[in-house]
Amino acid sequence: MAAAPVKAGQATARFGRRYAPALQSRAVGARWTIGLIGDAGSGKSTVRAWLGDRGAATLDGDAVVHDLLARDRAVAGAIAGRFGAAVLEAGGGIDRAALAAIVFRDAEALADLERIVHPAVIAATRAWLARADGDVAVVEAIKLVESGLHRAFDQLWLVTCDARERRARLAARGWSVGEIAARLGAGAPLAPKLALANVVIDTSGPRQATERQLETSWEAVDRQMRQTSL
């Protein structure tokens, strides 16, 4: 595949330049794996849904975290040990709202939470990848790079959006101005992710513009899979 950028709308699909370890170096069911990253409100879930409609197996990383916080007593216990019993619900799971109120206003607290949660999230994600079948498996997770899990994927797709549009989307979800400011402020710098990304999808414009970028990138994935199968 050519190394030169292939532009689609406002985004650039970049293939053949930076790849994670080869498929044969890990146990994965799907032929091709994509890690999908982007900040809150960037449009990751929209992109994941679009890929799912094209036949990709998809995993919502937020759902994995929510399940661990609700069901994994070891994780919940470690979180309560760090942040206090006030973050526990009556059933033993974690009160996500109470926890968010702490960690998204304190960078050190957020880092501590990630050190507790990331190993379990990584294990659950790798287990899902090993079970995933079909041609393409996609994992959407905001912290793939920070956790180091991005190395498990053949490609890393970064979803971006201008700050004003992201704020509007988060407000439409019912988030308060303070919550939006805290979440956006807690986001990691964009530049390191841009340096790692094989594909960048900009969702700032009309939906049709986003879909044109996705179609170009999806066609490139199909070409790459056919080349690697020769």
CORWOGI-V160559 format. One record per backbone hydrogen bond with DSSP energy under -0.5 kcal/mol. CO is the residue of the C=O (numbers start at 1). NH is the residue of the N-H. If there is no record, write none. Layout:
co,nh
CO,NH
CO,NH
This chain:
co,nh
5,7
6,13
8,11
11,8
12,14
12,200
13,6
13,15
22,25
23,26
26,28
32,137
33,154
33,155
34,36
34,139
35,37
35,157
36,141
37,159
39,42
43,47
44,48
45,49
46,50
47,51
48,52
49,53
50,54
51,54
51,56
52,55
57,138
59,61
59,140
60,64
61,65
62,66
63,67
64,68
65,69
66,70
67,71
68,72
69,94
71,73
72,76
73,77
74,78
75,79
76,80
77,81
78,82
79,83
80,84
84,87
85,88
87,95
89,92
93,89
94,96
95,99
96,100
97,101
98,102
99,102
99,103
100,104
102,105
103,106
106,110
107,111
108,112
109,113
110,114
111,115
112,116
113,117
114,118
117,120
117,121
118,122
119,123
120,124
121,125
122,126
123,127
124,128
125,129
126,130
127,131
128,131
128,132
129,29
129,30
134,31
135,32
136,57
137,34
138,59
138,140
139,36
139,141
140,61
141,144
143,147
144,148
144,149
144,150
145,148
148,151
149,152
150,153
151,21
153,20
154,20
155,35
155,157
156,158
156,198
156,199
157,37
157,159
158,160
158,201
160,203
162,166
163,167
164,168
165,169
166,170
167,171
168,172
169,173
170,175
171,174
176,180
177,181
178,182
179,183
180,184
181,185
182,186
184,187
189,193
190,193
190,194
191,195
192,196
193,197
198,14
199,158
200,12
200,202
201,160
201,203
206,209
206,210
207,211
208,212
209,213
210,214
211,215
212,216
213,217
214,218
215,219
216,220
217,221
218,222
219,223
220,224
221,225
222,226
223,227
224,228
225,229
227,230
